[in-house]
Amino acid sequence: MAFDNNISGAIQQYVYTQSGGLVTEPVNGTYIQAYCEFLGITEPVNNSWLVALCFHFGVTEPLGGAWVIALSNYYGITTPAPYGTWWMALAFATGTPTIPFIWNQNTNNWNDEIRKWESAIAPIADFTSDTTTPNSGQNVQFTDTSTNMPSSWAWTFTGGTPATSTDQDPLVSFETAGGHTVSLQVTNDAGTDTKTVTNYINVNPVVADFTSDETVIFENSSINYTDTSTGAPTDWLWTFPGGTPSTSTLQNPTIAYDTPGTYTVTLEASNAGSTDTEIKTNYITVNVIPIVANFTADNTTPVEGGSVTFTDTSTASPTEWAWTFTGGTPTTSTLQNPVIAYDTAGTYTVSLTASKTGSSDTETKIDYITAVFIPDDVVINSWEVAPFMNNLNGKSTTQFSVGPFSNNLITY
């Protein structure tokens, strides 16, 4: 294949755009003039911008009758590229593996030849990754960024899975916390190059931590715990002294506390690469629900000699009761719901102290009970009560009729 002027012009464009970096447009139709002006060369030499460029680099004589050969020698090029092209050889010295021009004739064959020439330059190994600080087990995407068209790749990943790869852009995971070295060796027909970065990957360790929706509660209440550990743990071991349950392997457990006190919580979080423990001493305070003492009676106006049943209605589940009944029999009681007799007419106060561990309260109801006296012979609503005496448990019993009612018994 012979290169015509169109191809030579394209190669010249490549040489100067790649060498100059900032040269993107020709000046007066030529890229060589644009490159010269980029370098600060303002005038051609002998009406030639190529000669001016050679002079700029200290090349003052042509070589083999050609200034392009002299410029090529300045770059260390002593032989032309395939097909005897010095401009293409110069392109190799100034450019990158990707030649950004396409000839509009025999395009595919032309590109194939370009690739062959490019592979004559030894590769320079380089790579990147989408992260350098993954969590344990997280996949890391590596990307080969080597230059000069390597044709094979040999990766090594200390601590990685897989530990080696011949893919150009492998996907690798790391489990063990800490630094891991990555190495890439690239090869083509012209040579081999290796890049090794020590501790390029740093896997985040697990750092255990947690929160809860409450830290101070009343007894018989529950707390929701939330794992806030970093480093992507996969296993959790909680310890809850005083709680129910006392241990858990859930990530976010709910724990009940029935007994007042102050309690420590421990979380051990782990994954395949690391383990960490967080202990929060006296983290939970469980308070007693305060008792509010109270009671009722089934009758607050018994006749003398009658009995009253008292019922404890205190809140917060007291476990002990201390009653006082002035005028009653008995006068005290430790039963929860006692029955008390009132033998003497009068008005009496009742008091209850209800208690449990950590809480106590007293309710006193003054003049709460009125025991009513009824004599042996009374007239009620003009009806005469005709008493008759019977021996009923040692008491006198009166049977009387009041209005339309009859057979009422009063024991005194």
Secondary structure as UniProt FT lines:
FT   HELIX           5..20
FT   TURN            28..29
FT   HELIX           31..38
FT   TURN            39..40
FT   TURN            46..47
FT   HELIX           49..56
FT   TURN            57..58
FT   TURN            64..65
FT   HELIX           67..74
FT   TURN            75..76
FT   HELIX           82..84
FT   HELIX           86..94
FT   HELIX           107..118
FT   TURN            119..120
FT   STRAND          127..129
FT   TURN            136..137
FT   STRAND          139..144
FT   STRAND          152..157
FT   TURN            158..159
FT   STRAND          160..161
FT   STRAND          164..165
FT   STRAND          171..174
FT   STRAND          178..188
FT   TURN            189..190
FT   STRAND          191..204
FT   STRAND          210..212
FT   STRAND          216..218
FT   TURN            219..220
FT   STRAND          221..227
FT   STRAND          235..239
FT   TURN            241..242
FT   STRAND          243..244
FT   STRAND          247..248
FT   STRAND          254..257
FT   STRAND          261..270
FT   STRAND          275..287
FT   STRAND          295..297
FT   TURN            304..305
FT   STRAND          306..312
FT   STRAND          320..325
FT   TURN            326..327
FT   STRAND          332..333
FT   STRAND          339..342
FT   STRAND          346..356
FT   TURN            357..358
FT   STRAND          359..372
FT   STRAND          379..380
FT   TURN            381..382
FT   STRAND          383..384
FT   STRAND          391..392
FT   TURN            393..394
FT   STRAND          395..402
FT   TURN            403..404
FT   STRAND          405..411
//
